[in-house]
Structure formats: structure tokens, C-alpha cells
């Protein structure tokens, strides 16, 4: 992958280590997963990633020893879109790790079918993903991965010193300097999980609203990166701040600041998102 005109270096996601074990599961594409072009949406990809992560840990003994994980970042490379009807095959493995966090790779592939609503033959779909998962304790604090799980994960990769490095700019620009005005995104109670946090897929539903106005980005191979900075809880409003560059859309998902020192109307960044064309 090459630099875009915006000067962004797009490195491909790591390949699976030769002979490394992986977990595999199949998921049926449903009409609720796709857009008006019948392509699987970003929020549906996030749900597949959650499902395969849950199914993966339930297939092991580590649901008791290492049950709590949070996602710090998700990278989604849509190489060839997956569309309905199809069955998605998800392959999941560890691409890199340290003692408290891992980069978990998931490859989504699909051999497309046809029906009366989508009768055209399509080439096989391919979406490559990577998520930065942090192991936490029951208080939500980063915690060491147990020795047995670390041994299992480390056998999949030679990268055992994973460090965090942000991929998106985390500082939001001044709205007075932007061509696009801030937009409010309305949340529903069904967007929240049992822990009263906004579900990872719900963040990307807001992004689907945005890319609708930027079809040139998603009609070609593209990369979506979302980094989670602060939790969003029920009753909080979201403001989207957007910047369009030649080959990239940047979005800051902002919420009201809280605490005794917060000023009236002050916003802080809860998540950052970029959607970028992939170089050839």
C-alpha cells in the first residue's frame, strides 16, 4: 500500500505466522447487516468481530482466567466488499502482544451467492481487521494476561513487545476553521451494552451516516480506523466534528465535558475515526 495524496502511509496489516493456530467461525450475512447497495456496513463488521471474539474465548478455558477485555482501537480494511447473500468466514489469531494487551487479527472472507434481489455474480469478499484489546480486571484496570493465555497467544506471533501508538489525530480542530459544521448524532437506549457503555458497533453506525456523503471513499478499497478515548454512557449527546481531505475523512466524536472544572458547553473527544482510501 502506498502514500495517499494526503501524505498518509497505509501499511498493510500483518500476515498470519506460518503454522500458527487460529480460531474459525461462520456467520450468515443478514439484510440487517447491509446498506442500500447490499454491502456489509462497518457497524456489521464490528458485530462480527465481537461475536467471533466471544465465540473464541468460549471455546477455550480462558473465559474464567481472563474474562474481561476492552477494545482500544479497531482497524477495518475493506479490500473487496462483502455483500448479501453470503456466509462470512471469520479467522481470528493474535498478531502481536505484550503482557497486558494484544493485537487480534480477524480475516473475513465470503463466497457470494445470488438470489432474485441480488442476481449478479460478485467476486469473493475480503475484509482484513485488527483490534487492540486490553486485558482488564473486574475494576476495569489494565491487568496482566495470565501465563497460560500469554503462552497460547504468543505462539501465534513473534511480536511480543506490542506498544500503543495512535493512528488518528486525537486533538479536534476549532469548529470555526472548518467547512463542515458540527452535527449531532442521536443515540438510542438500544445502542448501549449491559455495562451502560455505548456498544462498539453503535459508534460505527454514526460513521455510516457520514460516509453516505463521501461515496468516493467507500466505493474503492478503504481503511476505517476507530480509536476509543472515553466511554459514552446513556443520556450523553454526541457531536460529530468532520474534516474532509483529498483521500481521507476525519471525524471526532465529542461529548460534553464533566467534572468541577468543566466549562459550560465544553466538549471533549470520546473517539476518533478516519476513513481513508487504500493505495494500490
N, C-alpha and C positions, 0 to 999 in steps of 0.2 A: 504494500500500500504506500502511496506517495503523499507528499505535502499537498494540501489544498491551496487554492489561491489566497486563502486567509492566513497561510503560513502555519497551518496546524499539521503536526506529524501524527499520522494514524498508523500505529504499529499493530500488526495482526495479533490476535490472541494466541496464546501458546498452544502448541500441539500436545496431544497425549503422549506421555512417555511410552516407548516401545515396551510391550508386555505388561503395562500397568493394568491393574484391575479397575473396573468401573461398574456402576450400577445402571441398569437399563429398565425403562418402563414405557408403556404406550398410553397415549391419551387421545381420545376421539375429539376432532375439531367439531365444535357445535356452532350453530348460527349465532349464538350469543357471543362468540369469540371474534367475529369478523366485522369489517366495516362494509360500506355500501359497494365496494369493489370486491367483496368476498375475501379480502386479505386479512389474515390474523393480525389483530391490533396489538400494540405494545402492552396494554394492560392485560391482555390474554396471555402473552408471553410471560409476564410476571406471575400470573396464576399458575402456569405450567411449572415455573421454577419453584414456586412454593410447594406445589404438590409433589414434585419429584424429590425435593429436599425432605419433606415429611415422610414420603414413602421410603426413601433411602435410609433414614435413621430408624424407622420402624422395622426395617429388615435386618437390623443389627442389634447388638446388646447395648449400644451406646445411648439409647434413649433414657436409660437410668443414670448412667455416669456423666453424660454430657448433654443434658436435655435442652438447655437454653442457648439460643443463638439469635443474634440480630444482624440485619444486613446494613452495612455502611455504604455500599455502592453496588450498582448493577450496570454492567455494560451489555448492550444488545446489538450485535452486528447482523443486520438483515442482509444476507448475501443474495439469496433468492427467496422471495416471499412465499410463505405457506398460506394456502387458501382452502376454503371449504368446497367440496367434501374431501376429507383426508384423515388419516391417523398419524399423529405425531409420535415419533420415537425419540425419547429423551435419554441421552447417555451422560452420566454425571461422574466426575472424578475430581481429585484435588490437583490443581495446577501449581500451587505454591503455598507455603505455610510458615508460620512461626509458632511460638509456644502458646499464643492466645488468639490467633486469627488465621484464616485460610482464604485463599482464592479458589473458589469452587467453580470449575468449568462445567457447563452443560451445553451439549450439542443437540440441536433439534433438527430432525430431518423428517421429510414426508414424501411419499409417493402419492401423487394426486389421483383422485378418482374423478369421474364425471357423473352428472345427473341432469335432469331436464332443466334445472335452474342454472347450472354451470357446465354446459356441454363441451366446452373447448378443452382440448388436451393442454396441460401445463407442464413445464419442466419440474423436476423434483425440487422441493423446497429445502432451504438450508439457512438456519439461524444459529450463529455461534454466540454464546453468552459467557460472562464471567461475573461472579458476585463475591464481594469482600465480606466474609462472615466473621463476626466477633463472638467468641465463646464468653458467655456471661454467667454469673451466679444468680441465685434467686432474688438478689437485690438489684440486679441489672448492671453490676460492675464487671469489667473485663476479668476473666478468670483463666487460669492455665488449663489447657486441654489435658485430659488425663493421659497417663503414659501409654496405656493400651491403644487409645484412639489416635494419639500422636504417631505411634509406631505404624498403625494401619494407614493413616493418611500420608505419612512421609514416604512410604514405599511406592506411592504413585508419582512422586516428583523428586527431582534433585535440588529444587529451590526450597531451602529450609530456613531462610532468613528474610522472609517477606516483611517489607516495611510499607507503611501507608504513605502514599503521595497523591495529592488531589489531582484530578484530571479536568475539573471545571473551575473557572474563576469564582471564588466564593463571595467576593465583595460586589454588591449590587450597585449599578451606576445611579447617578442622580436622575430622577424621572424628568426633570426639566431639560435634560440633554438628549432625550430620546425622541425618535419619530413616532414610536408606538406608545400609546397611552396605557397606563396600568389598567388591568382588567381583574375584576373579582370573579373567583370561581366558587360556586355554591356547593357545599358539601351536604351529604345526607347521612342520617344515622347509620344506614347500611354500609357506609364507607369505612366504618370503624370495626376493629377486631375486639375480642373479649377483654383485652388488656387496655381498652379505651385509647388505642393509638390508631392513627389513620393507616389502613391497610396499604401495603406496598403497591398493589395494583391500582388503588384509587388515585395515587399520585399521577400515574401514567394515563389515567382517564382524562385528567386535565390537559395533559400533553397532546392527546389525540384531538382535543378541541383546537389546539394551536396549529398542529401540522396540517390541518384541513386547509389552512390559508397558505401553506407552503408546499404544494404538491411536488415541486421540482426536487425537494429534498428526499421525499419518500418514494417517488416513482423510480428511483435508482438505488443501488446498494447504499446503505446508510448505517451509521452508528448512533445509537442513543445511549447516553450516559446520565444516570441519575445518582447524585450523592446526597445522603440524608444527614442533615446537620442538627436538627432539633425535632422532637416529637410534636405532632399535631394532634390535639385532643378534641373531643366533642365540644361544640359551642364556639370554636375558633374560626374566624373568617380567613380566607386565603386571598392574597393579592398576587397576581402574576405580573412580573416586570419582564419585558421582552426586548431583545436586540437581534435584528436580522443582519447577518454578514453575508458575503457572497455565497459561501458554501456551508454556512452554519447558522442555526438558530439557537440563541442562548435564552434561558428562562430562569428567573429567580422566583421561587415560591416563598412568599413572605407572609408573616403573621404578626399580630400586634405584640410589641414588647411588653413583658410583665416585670414585676419587681418594684421595689420602692423608688428606684431612681429612673424608672421609665417615664418618658415624656408623653403627653397626650398625642395620639396619632403616630407615635414612633413605630416603625416596622423593623423586624429582624428577619434574616434569611433562615427558613426552615429546610429548604432543599434547593439544589441547583441541578439544572438539566441542560444538556446540549444535544442537538440532533445535527449530524454532520454527514455530508456526502463522503462516501469512501472512495479513495483514489483507486485507479486501476492497477 
